[in-house]
Amino acid sequence: MRAIPLPDTTGLHLRIVYKLMGDPRNVAHAKKVTQEKQHKAKHSQTTRAPQPGKKAQIEETKSAATEQSTAPKPEAEKPAQPPDSNKLEKSLAVLSNLKDLEFHSRSNIEKLAELSLTIEEELKQKAFAEAIGAVYGAQDAFQSKILELIGAYEAECTRLSGSA
């Protein structure tokens, strides 16, 4: 028995790949719908509406919290972390961002080198080869300066971690 080719919505016959895997438009649509459902489910979990029976309890907790916030706080209720450890955490976050910048800078240098070879050797476009060389030089200078800054900032983070 021979399989009858299924017509597409455009009236053309589908290829064998589409018969086995499905139309890519349908697959993409299904993926989009699934992602939207997951996003809505995640969003509804974080901002869940209160249930009608629990409204009185929520109002009581809100009024109790308001009373506590207006009352003067004793000295013993200071933040659990000293300022040095808070400063260390923020400094480590900055260091992480600097390292991320350095990673992308290194990636840009590699891409610029590839483009430079393509422009110079394959396309023989001398005017653009000089321009991309200038961009490469600027990126290389940025790379060396960011590495110096990371080294100095790592030393500062080490100093902060020793004092905390």
PAZAMI-479597 format. One record per residue (C-alpha): x, y, z; chain. Coordinates in pm, 1 decimal, m for minus. Layout:
BEGIN
+----------+----------+----------+--------+
|       c1 |       c2 |       c3 | chaine |
+----------+----------+----------+--------+
|        X |        Y |        Z |      A |
...
+----------+----------+----------+--------+
// end
This chain:
BEGIN
+----------+----------+----------+--------+
|       c1 |       c2 |       c3 | chaine |
+----------+----------+----------+--------+
|      0.0 |      0.0 |      0.0 |      A |
|    139.4 |    336.5 |    m95.0 |      A |
|    113.4 |    636.6 |    139.7 |      A |
|    m89.7 |    926.6 |     12.2 |      A |
|    105.3 |   1251.6 |     45.3 |      A |
|    m67.7 |   1492.8 |    278.8 |      A |
|   m130.8 |   1841.0 |    138.6 |      A |
|      8.2 |   2140.3 |    320.0 |      A |
|   m210.3 |   2440.3 |    405.1 |      A |
|    m64.7 |   2601.9 |     93.5 |      A |
|   m195.6 |   2315.6 |   m118.3 |      A |
|    149.5 |   2165.3 |   m176.9 |      A |
|    247.0 |   1815.2 |    m71.7 |      A |
|    446.9 |   1776.9 |    248.5 |      A |
|    796.9 |   1638.1 |    247.9 |      A |
|    869.2 |   1310.6 |    424.9 |      A |
|   1038.5 |   1501.8 |    708.7 |      A |
|    715.2 |   1685.5 |    786.9 |      A |
|    520.4 |   1360.4 |    784.2 |      A |
|    752.9 |   1211.5 |   1042.9 |      A |
|    816.6 |   1516.2 |   1260.8 |      A |
|    514.3 |   1734.8 |   1195.3 |      A |
|    494.3 |   2074.9 |   1037.0 |      A |
|    760.9 |   2302.2 |   1192.5 |      A |
|    504.1 |   2581.0 |   1224.8 |      A |
|    289.0 |   2356.0 |   1442.5 |      A |
|    589.1 |   2252.1 |   1649.1 |      A |
|    692.5 |   2616.0 |   1698.8 |      A |
|    337.9 |   2712.5 |   1793.8 |      A |
|    312.6 |   2427.4 |   2042.9 |      A |
|    644.2 |   2530.0 |   2196.5 |      A |
|    528.3 |   2890.8 |   2227.2 |      A |
|    201.0 |   2789.0 |   2391.5 |      A |
|    385.9 |   2562.4 |   2636.8 |      A |
|    627.2 |   2841.2 |   2730.8 |      A |
|    340.6 |   3086.4 |   2783.7 |      A |
|    161.2 |   2837.4 |   3009.5 |      A |
|    477.6 |   2782.6 |   3214.4 |      A |
|    532.8 |   3158.0 |   3241.3 |      A |
|    174.5 |   3216.3 |   3354.7 |      A |
|    196.4 |   2931.9 |   3606.4 |      A |
|    521.9 |   3067.3 |   3748.8 |      A |
|    381.7 |   3420.3 |   3760.1 |      A |
|     61.4 |   3307.3 |   3931.3 |      A |
|    261.2 |   3123.3 |   4199.3 |      A |
|    457.9 |   3434.5 |   4291.7 |      A |
|    158.6 |   3671.8 |   4288.3 |      A |
|   m113.7 |   3443.5 |   4411.3 |      A |
|   m437.9 |   3616.3 |   4506.3 |      A |
|   m551.9 |   3565.6 |   4864.9 |      A |
|   m843.6 |   3333.4 |   4923.2 |      A |
|  m1170.3 |   3500.9 |   5031.3 |      A |
|  m1187.9 |   3321.2 |   5367.9 |      A |
|   m839.4 |   3428.4 |   5466.1 |      A |
|   m892.0 |   3800.2 |   5406.2 |      A |
|   m955.2 |   3875.1 |   5774.6 |      A |
|   m637.9 |   3689.4 |   5877.6 |      A |
|   m429.3 |   3886.2 |   5628.2 |      A |
|   m571.7 |   4216.9 |   5750.0 |      A |
|   m493.0 |   4119.4 |   6110.9 |      A |
|   m133.0 |   4034.5 |   6025.3 |      A |
|    m97.7 |   4359.6 |   5830.7 |      A |
|   m226.5 |   4566.9 |   6122.2 |      A |
|      1.2 |   4380.5 |   6364.3 |      A |
|    296.7 |   4439.1 |   6134.8 |      A |
|    210.6 |   4808.5 |   6111.4 |      A |
|    197.2 |   4835.8 |   6490.6 |      A |
|    533.7 |   4665.5 |   6523.7 |      A |
|    696.6 |   4886.1 |   6261.1 |      A |
|    578.9 |   5205.6 |   6435.3 |      A |
|    706.9 |   5089.9 |   6773.5 |      A |
|   1064.8 |   5196.9 |   6850.8 |      A |
|   1313.7 |   4917.7 |   6788.1 |      A |
|   1562.3 |   4827.4 |   7058.1 |      A |
|   1936.1 |   4835.6 |   6984.1 |      A |
|   1960.1 |   4454.3 |   6992.9 |      A |
|   1764.6 |   4415.3 |   6665.2 |      A |
|   2043.6 |   4534.0 |   6437.8 |      A |
|   2114.1 |   4350.7 |   6110.2 |      A |
|   2269.5 |   4009.7 |   6165.0 |      A |
|   2554.2 |   4081.1 |   5922.7 |      A |
|   2817.8 |   4338.4 |   6002.0 |      A |
|   2875.1 |   4607.1 |   5737.7 |      A |
|   3204.8 |   4446.1 |   5631.2 |      A |
|   3042.1 |   4120.6 |   5522.9 |      A |
|   2770.6 |   4311.8 |   5334.6 |      A |
|   3041.6 |   4512.7 |   5162.4 |      A |
|   3229.5 |   4191.3 |   5082.5 |      A |
|   2919.9 |   4035.3 |   4921.5 |      A |
|   2863.5 |   4340.6 |   4703.7 |      A |
|   3231.6 |   4352.5 |   4612.6 |      A |
|   3226.2 |   3986.5 |   4511.6 |      A |
|   2922.7 |   4057.4 |   4290.9 |      A |
|   3114.0 |   4343.1 |   4124.8 |      A |
|   3414.2 |   4114.3 |   4076.3 |      A |
|   3191.0 |   3855.2 |   3913.5 |      A |
|   3056.2 |   4119.1 |   3672.9 |      A |
|   3410.1 |   4232.2 |   3588.9 |      A |
|   3511.4 |   3874.5 |   3512.3 |      A |
|   3204.1 |   3841.8 |   3291.4 |      A |
|   3311.0 |   4155.4 |   3101.7 |      A |
|   3658.4 |   4011.0 |   3059.4 |      A |
|   3517.5 |   3685.8 |   2922.4 |      A |
|   3309.9 |   3870.4 |   2664.5 |      A |
|   3605.4 |   4091.2 |   2577.9 |      A |
|   3818.2 |   3784.2 |   2507.6 |      A |
|   3537.1 |   3645.0 |   2293.3 |      A |
|   3517.3 |   3973.1 |   2100.9 |      A |
|   3891.1 |   3963.9 |   2034.3 |      A |
|   3860.9 |   3613.1 |   1890.0 |      A |
|   3570.1 |   3714.5 |   1667.8 |      A |
|   3751.5 |   4026.4 |   1550.6 |      A |
|   4058.0 |   3818.5 |   1461.3 |      A |
|   3841.4 |   3585.2 |   1252.5 |      A |
|   3672.7 |   3877.7 |   1079.6 |      A |
|   4006.5 |   4041.1 |   1014.9 |      A |
|   4136.2 |   3728.9 |    842.2 |      A |
|   3819.8 |   3702.0 |    635.2 |      A |
|   3830.9 |   4067.3 |    528.2 |      A |
|   4202.5 |   4074.0 |    451.8 |      A |
|   4266.3 |   3735.8 |    293.0 |      A |
|   3937.0 |   3620.2 |    145.0 |      A |
|   3766.5 |   3946.3 |     52.6 |      A |
|   4082.7 |   4155.4 |     m5.1 |      A |
|   3919.1 |   4470.3 |    132.4 |      A |
|   4214.9 |   4676.7 |    254.9 |      A |
|   4014.1 |   4982.2 |    370.6 |      A |
|   3802.3 |   4770.7 |    603.5 |      A |
|   4102.1 |   4567.2 |    715.8 |      A |
|   4258.6 |   4882.1 |    862.8 |      A |
|   3931.4 |   4979.5 |   1032.2 |      A |
|   3884.0 |   4636.4 |   1188.2 |      A |
|   4248.9 |   4645.1 |   1294.3 |      A |
|   4177.9 |   4966.7 |   1483.6 |      A |
|   3876.7 |   4807.9 |   1654.6 |      A |
|   4088.1 |   4503.5 |   1739.5 |      A |
|   4352.9 |   4730.9 |   1896.0 |      A |
|   4091.6 |   4911.9 |   2105.3 |      A |
|   3943.8 |   4581.3 |   2223.5 |      A |
|   4291.2 |   4451.6 |   2307.9 |      A |
|   4362.1 |   4766.0 |   2512.6 |      A |
|   4030.6 |   4718.1 |   2694.1 |      A |
|   4120.0 |   4354.5 |   2760.7 |      A |
|   4453.3 |   4443.7 |   2920.5 |      A |
|   4299.0 |   4720.4 |   3133.9 |      A |
|   4013.0 |   4500.0 |   3253.8 |      A |
|   4262.7 |   4229.6 |   3352.6 |      A |
|   4459.7 |   4484.6 |   3558.6 |      A |
|   4137.7 |   4603.2 |   3723.8 |      A |
|   4030.0 |   4246.4 |   3802.5 |      A |
|   4366.1 |   4175.8 |   3964.1 |      A |
|   4344.6 |   4485.8 |   4182.9 |      A |
|   3980.6 |   4419.1 |   4272.0 |      A |
|   4053.7 |   4057.3 |   4362.9 |      A |
|   4319.5 |   4185.6 |   4603.6 |      A |
|   4061.2 |   4420.2 |   4757.6 |      A |
|   3810.1 |   4134.4 |   4794.6 |      A |
|   4078.6 |   3922.5 |   4960.1 |      A |
|   4152.0 |   4207.9 |   5200.2 |      A |
|   3779.5 |   4244.2 |   5279.3 |      A |
|   3737.7 |   3871.6 |   5335.9 |      A |
|   4031.0 |   3875.0 |   5578.3 |      A |
|   3876.0 |   4155.7 |   5783.8 |      A |
|   3525.2 |   4004.2 |   5789.0 |      A |
+----------+----------+----------+--------+
// end
